[in-house]
Amino acid sequence: MKLPFLNKKDRKLGISDRRRYDIPLEKGAGGRFLMLLVCLMTVLGMIALSGTFALSAMKDRWTSGLENQLTIEIPAQDENGNTIEADALKREALAVKAILDKQSGVTQARILSDKEMQELVEPWLGEDVILGQIPMPALISVKLAEGHPELLDKLRRDIKAAVPAARLDTHEEWLSDLVRFTGALRMGAVILALVIGFTVVVAIAGAIRARMAEYKKEVELLHLMGAPDNYIAIQFQNHTLRLCFKGGLFGVLIGAVALKLTGWIYGHMDINLLPDFSLGHIHMTMLAALPLLIALLAFATARRTVLSILKKQV
Amino acid sequence: MIKFEHVGLRYGIGPEVLSDVSFTLEQGSFHFLNGPSGAGKTSLLRLMYLGIRPTRGLVSMFGQNINGLDRTELSPIRQRIGVVFQEFRLLDNLSAFDNVALPLRIQGKNEKEIRNNVNELMDWVGLQDHKNMLPNTMSGGQQQRVAIARAVIMRPRLLLADEPTGNLDDEIGHKLMNLFEQLNRMGTTIVIATHDQNIIESFGHPTLMLEEGRLRIEDRKTWLAKKMEGVF
């Protein structure tokens, strides 16, 4: 029942203008604690989920960049450890390139220039390195057309016949390591998400049990007036839904700020180990749906807990 | 319509608080429940409003054997019973209006019907101006009237009241007793647990006498004779 002009003084006098639940569930600090817990769980959930998205995106980017590509390396030393002359190395590289150029499935074959080689070794040997002073292999970057699975074996045979020391690197080993690594990280994120879900369920069930014990008399009264279990469960589940949705919303806001801050810090650290990553619309929607998901989980847990407790009563 | 057959009740491993209680209350009857403190009046009322189940014996309400019913099947039966508790048991977070409206809301009545019925009853118990007050800001008498209004709003088939006039002055007490009489004339079976000899005498309904956990029914004549002998 709504009263149009209810002020603070009226409330102090004990005039009530609204009834949300029959049981005084909005009293006490328990609700605020639950809201805080859900808020923190949502922040953790957001970080775990964002991590999963980021890892998936990175893996996709890395693998798509290296798919249908291979590198052919002609070592700068022979099998006895003797350095091969630069001219001889160049000739061998040109011979390999000639084989590649003749293949219809090869879309590009390019011998890496001295400048490119310099750039490759710079992170390890420094800017002042003079290529002529150290034995450097010849590298040929090759791009293959899609849909030629037999081509790789043929290239391997032809190139080995022409230059026995040449090595073909399809990046497969490195890629599979990377996929395994990101897979393990993603599994970790999934386990974290499960732990978060489990924590929410346990916390809600505990809170509901405490509330049911606290309001035992009120619950009994409703029963004595003929309230079916469902009527009582609705009160607890709706209250829990509201609290957890609120907590989840705060959590999403805090999580969004945390993610933004992390992105900003990473952007200013000048680290090139990981490619740039930004959340797409689908990812954003999934993260924004997190409070609803947690609230629904809490709702279902609250309902189940209340009904299981009521089942044991007279 | 309400039948107790050899009903016994004990709490835990304690002694029997009710022993071999048997009686039948016809639909539309009016009884007082009397007896010394600790005789088991509240326990008997608890059995009647289905707050507990008997340790032994058979309880039948409105033609249904309660012993054989599942707990979920008790709700519709409880909805036909109005209870005025000795300690009122109002919900502190709800206004007087919402406390009275509770049984209607439990039964899913629409808000218009609830408003009309509750306002009418709040008028009748003289609390129209207090309907938005919370119980803990009301006097004992006012709270009792709210509790009575809540018990009768559904026009129950059985009304159980535990010392309903205990906190009321004589005038309002008699007024409320007249409300119970009125309900009784409309077919509600009424059982009122009271120590108030004046009320028992004035209204003259048969009395369920509980002594040391055993029950007997006394008509007005017997009850008055015992009173004259100074039994009470």
Interface residues (C-beta under 8 A of the other chain):
Chain A: M1 L3 L13 G14 I15 S16 D17 R19 Y21 D22 I23 P24 E26 K27 K217 E218 E220 L221 L222 H223 L224 M225 G226 A227 P228 D229 Y231 K311 Q313 V314
Chain B: Y49 L50 G51 I52 R53 R71 T72 S75 P76 I77 R78 Q79 R80 I81 V83 R89 L91 D92 N93 L94 S95 F97 D98 L102 P103 R105 I106 Q107 R115 N132 M133 L134 N136 T137 M138
